[in-house]
């Protein structure tokens, strides 16, 4: 039985004060949701990771980073290593988020290096995959997902892949107010699970968690989570509001 997983990606939002207040409110509100029911994580901006991790240290909420570099140390100005993230209290890290792919310009090969380095550094990567609107309209969703996953997980053994969570984020549904229907989400999640079975085995495919991300809100979270292959939610804008994020978590458990 896959444990539901809800992660909040704060992106380039909050400041020192609001990040701590948001973390405190989420921690306080989540006490009624036992750790046995769901995994919960928040991904603040880099500079607030350590302070947010300290606030959440007495709770069951994990902290994740929004990105990582693939080297452990060295002359890489502006980059953050897996060991640094682990050192300040991170458990998870996003790899290949659509904004990293389509705004920053990251390619599958770089994302694969980040996933591999994250695992080696003791972090649990959340590999983000998803198609653009023109790719969906052209019927290329499965082709894009196939590429993202095969290249993103290239070279990883069964044991290492077991540390990965996959997040399906249709790019056309991120921050647009548009959301994939529960059926569209289920169809793509089912494709991903079958692809993992082909690449590895049925056991791993049945154990790996696949999250949906893209304009997730309290009023659509329950319908999305009702589908058998949707194991959790990667929440963007709604995770910046404690009440909304907590409502989404409740809908997921």
Secondary structure, 3 states (H helix, E strand, C coil): CCCEEEEEECCCCCCHHHHHHHHHHHHHHHHHCCCCCEEEEEECCHHHHHHHHHHHCCCCEEEEECCCCCCCCCCCCCCCCHHHHHHCCCCEEEECCHHHHHHHCCCHHHHHHHHHHHHHCCCEEEEEECCCHHHHHCCCHHHHHHHHHHHHCCCCCHHHHCCCEEEEECHHHCCCCCCCCHHHHHHHHHHHHHHHHHHCCHHHHHHCCEEEECCCCHHHHHHHHCCCCCCEEEECHHHHCHHHHHHHHHHHC
